[in-house]
């Protein structure tokens, strides 16, 4: 990338200097334009976030613009030669520093790179590893390795004293003949955006929970119709489905979650950030306990909720940690995996999420992911764009797309659920209202857990077809997908 960028300086200098030469000048002009296109394509298809790509493009084009203006103004050949040298030096420093700053901000400094080699031949990288003191070890250890290539991936830790060489090390690995896939181990961050406590509604609800009258979200999806259908038709679960929430942990001592919570490891049973506890309450808070709120899952007979903390206390988590969490959930028998997390998609990295979702689907788990909160196309965000998952957009109280929600018109399997002013559980027996596609996602994950408790063998295609065909229109269904309709979805599954 750097070589192409610096070549632009040289070609431009020759083009300006030989403008009187007719044909050769035209060739140099076309060459300069072609190299600029190649540079922009390389930046766009590179291994940094879209935000970093745009920043790199801005810095490089600004420098080129200043250089071009000065070179055109100066006529003295010696001055032009000096300016060319200065442009080459400054251009090289600007590109490398921008790339380095990008990688420092976005990747795990304990495991910067994830890669896969052809025929699992990691020994071929010994020369690069020894030269830079790289630590290489297996990235993932799925129990059912014969159904995935995830066990062929490795993580690479670059020591602190070689951090300045991160990009050149990445490039050397990327260009090595045995490296099949490579990506940065990007850091993602979850956010909690405060919502309002909606006004109390009047009406008779079918659950005794005192804050049920503040849950507009359950009214929007006609939740009580599902409860009435269950009672009138004596619908009972065939199995207790396992819902895994991959997030910041879950406060298992919360009064709403201690009934239907199934602990995997004690370290996942606390939640400093609160994000995971809030999501868990939306899906699986205890109904009819005369406390707090109601949730999508009628009772712990239908589904239990289990936490895997893939985000730290600060809300940050790496791609590797998230993928490990997905693999663990599958290996522990998850029926549904709910992930209210993600970030801008890195080109070349989507395949990792695709493989993890395929591993889940092949082993009986359905993955539900948040569309993202940037009012952009979810197809540019991971894992929202992963093949085989169900992606969830957010709607507001007017059943329009929430202003922050990413759109899902380019996502293969997408639905919507309420995502503004969602009241739910929060650590230390508190209740808070938050906004986000993070809040919309557990509505859908909880409903799918209910469906799979009745029909355990439903696969992701069958579940999505049910949600889509029974869903309700929103203010802009094309951008949001259908709004889930729990009663009709359950009826379709029971009567299929």
Secondary structure, DSSP 8 states (H G I E B T S, - for coil): -HHHHHHHHHHHHHHHHTGGGTHHHHHHHHHHHHHHHHHHHHHHTSSS-HHHHHHHHHHHHHHHHHHHHHHHH---HHHHHHHHHHHHHHHHHHHHHHHHHHHHHHB-TTS-EEEEEGGG-GGGGHHHHHHHT-EEEE----TTGGG-SGGGEEEEE--GGGGGGHHHHHHHHHTSTTEEEEEE-BEEE---EE--------S--SS--TTGGG-HHHHHTTHHHHHHHHHHTT---SS-EEEEEEES---TTSTTTSSSB--S-GGGS--SS-HHHHHHHHHH--TTSSSS---SS--TTTEEEEEEE-S-TTSEEEHHHHHHHHHHHHHTT-SEEEE---EE--TTTHHHHHHHHHHHHHTT-EEEEE--SSSSBGGGEETTT-TTSEEEEEE-TTSSB-TT--B-TT-SSEEEEE-SSEEEEETTTEEEEEESHHHHHHHHHHHHHHHHHHSTT--HHHHHHHHHHH-B--TTHHHH-EE--HHHHHHHHHT-
